[in-house]
Amino acid sequence: MKLSHAILTASAVAIGALAIVEAGRMQPPAFADTASLGAGGFTLITSSTGQGPDEAPYETLYVLDNRGEMLLVYGIDSGNNRRLALRAGASLPALFRAARGG
């Protein structure tokens, strides 16, 4: 495994852990049992948004593409179709550059 891949993987895990910690401060709490590292270099993490009915709260799906170095955020549209919709997407290197102030 190349050093850059190891750093990217460690960064993805750190971002996921931070998201879970921050989500834990909101109601209802988020659980990390839905995180999954799949084949092909993708990591999937779901978390509750804290909105929606108590019996079926709205959730967000975070997709980390380790090969393409992208973070994609999906959510469920609240209309009648209730379809999965892309909410945001960003390049991981660009996010880390911005976080370093560069």
C-alpha positions in Angstrom: 0.0 0.0 0.0 1.4 3.4 -1.0 2.0 6.0 1.7 -0.5 8.3 0.1 -3.2 5.6 0.2 -2.5 4.9 3.9 -2.7 8.6 4.7 -5.9 8.9 2.7 -7.4 5.9 4.5 -6.4 7.2 7.9 -7.9 10.6 7.1 -11.2 9.0 6.0 -11.4 7.1 9.3 -10.6 10.3 11.2 -13.3 12.3 9.4 -15.8 9.5 10.0 -14.9 9.4 13.7 -15.2 13.1 14.0 -18.6 13.1 12.2 -19.8 10.4 14.6 -18.6 12.3 17.7 -20.2 15.5 16.5 -23.5 13.7 15.6 -23.5 12.3 19.2 -24.0 15.8 20.5 -27.3 16.1 18.6 -30.6 14.3 19.4 -31.1 11.5 18.5 -27.7 9.9 18.8 -25.9 8.4 15.8 -24.6 4.9 15.8 -21.5 3.7 14.0 -22.8 0.2 13.4 -23.9 1.2 9.9 -20.3 2.0 8.7 -19.0 -0.4 6.2 -15.7 -0.7 4.3 -16.6 -2.4 1.0 -14.7 -3.8 -1.9 -13.3 -1.4 -4.5 -12.1 1.3 -2.1 -15.4 2.7 -0.9 -16.4 3.5 2.7 -20.1 4.0 3.5 -21.3 5.7 6.6 -24.9 6.6 7.6 -26.0 9.0 10.3 -29.3 10.4 11.4 -29.9 14.1 10.6 -31.9 14.6 13.8 -35.0 15.5 11.6 -38.1 13.5 10.6 -40.4 11.4 12.7 -39.1 9.5 15.7 -40.0 6.1 14.3 -38.1 6.8 11.0 -35.7 9.7 11.3 -34.1 11.1 8.1 -30.6 9.8 7.5 -27.6 11.0 5.5 -25.2 8.6 3.6 -21.5 9.6 3.3 -19.6 7.8 0.6 -15.8 8.0 0.7 -14.2 7.0 -2.7 -10.6 6.2 -1.8 -9.6 5.6 -5.5 -11.2 8.8 -6.8 -10.4 10.7 -3.6 -14.0 12.1 -3.4 -16.5 12.6 -0.5 -20.1 12.3 -1.6 -23.1 13.1 0.6 -26.5 11.7 -0.1 -29.9 12.3 1.5 -33.5 11.3 1.0 -35.8 13.8 -0.7 -38.7 14.7 1.5 -41.3 14.8 -1.4 -43.7 12.0 -2.3 -41.0 10.1 -4.3 -38.6 9.8 -1.4 -35.6 9.2 -3.6 -31.9 9.3 -2.8 -30.4 12.6 -3.9 -26.8 13.9 -4.1 -26.5 16.7 -1.5 -22.8 17.5 -1.9 -19.6 16.3 -3.3 -16.0 17.4 -2.9 -12.5 16.4 -3.7 -10.8 15.1 -0.5 -7.4 16.7 -1.4 -9.2 20.1 -1.9 -11.0 19.7 1.5 -7.7 18.9 3.3 -6.0 21.9 1.6 -8.8 24.2 2.6 -8.7 22.8 6.2 -5.0 23.6 6.3 -5.8 27.2 5.1 -4.2 26.7 1.7 
